[in-house]
Amino acid sequence: MSNLKQLENLQREVKTPLDEPSIPRPSMPDFYMPAMPPMGLINAIENWVKALLSRRRFRQRFLPLLGYDDHILEDMGHNREDIEWASRLPVRKDAFRALQRRRAQRNNKSTRCAR
């Protein structure tokens, strides 16, 4: 046998070993989903970030109003105590909506007293 034939036989043996059984690949499931965190966790984080951003917007818009005089705030339809109260609410509460509700209640009380 020539050296070239011996080399070809060795290469063939290396490519397809006779002693090792072939290991079957695991079958791919019908529905494949990569690893990811639970959707509840993602939703909770998203809601928390939205609440923080909402609170930040409230502070950027309303806290500078505290620098104005009470008469100017009243002309705008706001009250200094209401703005301070809303700024102390927990982050989970929407301070802007709470301020709107409180202003509506104050307006309802003032219209009832005027009658």
C-alpha positions in Angstrom: 0.0 0.0 0.0 1.3 3.4 -0.9 1.8 6.2 1.6 -1.0 8.2 0.0 -3.5 5.4 0.4 -2.5 5.0 4.1 -3.0 8.7 4.7 -6.4 8.6 3.0 -7.5 5.7 5.2 -6.4 7.4 8.4 -8.2 10.6 7.4 -11.4 8.6 6.8 -11.1 6.9 10.2 -10.7 10.3 11.9 -13.7 11.7 10.2 -16.0 8.8 11.0 -14.8 6.9 14.1 -16.0 3.4 14.3 -15.9 2.9 18.1 -18.1 5.8 19.2 -21.8 5.6 18.7 -23.5 8.6 17.1 -25.2 10.9 19.6 -28.6 12.1 18.3 -29.2 15.8 18.5 -32.1 16.8 20.8 -35.2 17.6 18.8 -36.3 21.3 18.6 -39.6 21.9 20.4 -42.6 23.2 18.5 -42.6 26.4 20.6 -39.1 27.7 21.3 -38.8 30.6 23.8 -35.4 31.9 24.8 -34.7 32.4 28.5 -36.2 35.7 29.8 -37.4 37.0 33.1 -41.1 36.5 34.0 -43.5 38.9 32.4 -44.8 39.9 35.8 -41.4 41.2 36.8 -41.0 43.1 33.6 -44.5 44.7 34.0 -43.7 45.7 37.6 -40.4 47.3 36.6 -42.1 49.1 33.7 -44.9 50.4 36.0 -42.3 51.6 38.6 -40.3 53.5 36.0 -43.5 55.1 34.6 -44.5 56.2 38.1 -41.0 57.7 38.7 -41.1 59.5 35.4 -44.6 60.9 36.1 -43.5 62.1 39.5 -40.4 63.8 37.9 -42.6 65.6 35.4 -44.9 66.7 38.2 -42.0 68.1 40.1 -40.6 69.9 37.1 -43.9 71.5 36.3 -45.5 72.3 39.6 -42.7 72.9 42.2 -41.5 76.0 40.4 -45.0 77.4 40.9 -44.3 77.6 44.6 -42.0 80.6 43.9 -45.1 82.6 42.8 -47.3 84.7 45.1 -50.5 83.1 46.4 -52.7 85.5 44.4 -51.0 84.5 41.2 -51.4 80.8 42.1 -55.1 81.4 42.8 -55.4 83.1 39.4 -54.0 79.9 37.8 -56.5 77.8 39.8 -53.9 76.3 42.2 -53.4 76.5 45.9 -50.0 76.5 47.6 -51.0 73.9 50.2 -52.4 71.6 47.5 -49.2 71.6 45.5 -47.1 70.9 48.6 -49.6 68.2 49.6 -49.3 66.5 46.2 -45.5 66.7 46.2 -45.5 64.6 49.4 -47.7 61.8 48.1 -46.1 58.4 47.6 -44.5 57.7 44.2 -47.2 55.1 43.4 -49.9 57.8 43.6 -50.3 60.0 40.5 -49.7 63.5 42.0 -51.1 65.3 39.0 -54.5 63.5 39.1 -54.6 63.8 42.9 -54.1 67.6 42.5 -56.8 67.8 39.9 -59.3 65.9 42.2 -58.4 68.1 45.2 -58.8 71.3 43.1 -62.2 70.0 41.8 -63.3 69.3 45.4 -62.2 72.7 46.5 -64.1 74.3 43.6 -67.2 72.3 44.5 -67.1 73.4 48.1 -66.6 77.1 47.1 -69.6 77.0 44.7 -71.8 75.3 47.4 -70.8 78.0 50.0 -71.6 80.8 47.4 -75.2 79.6 47.0 
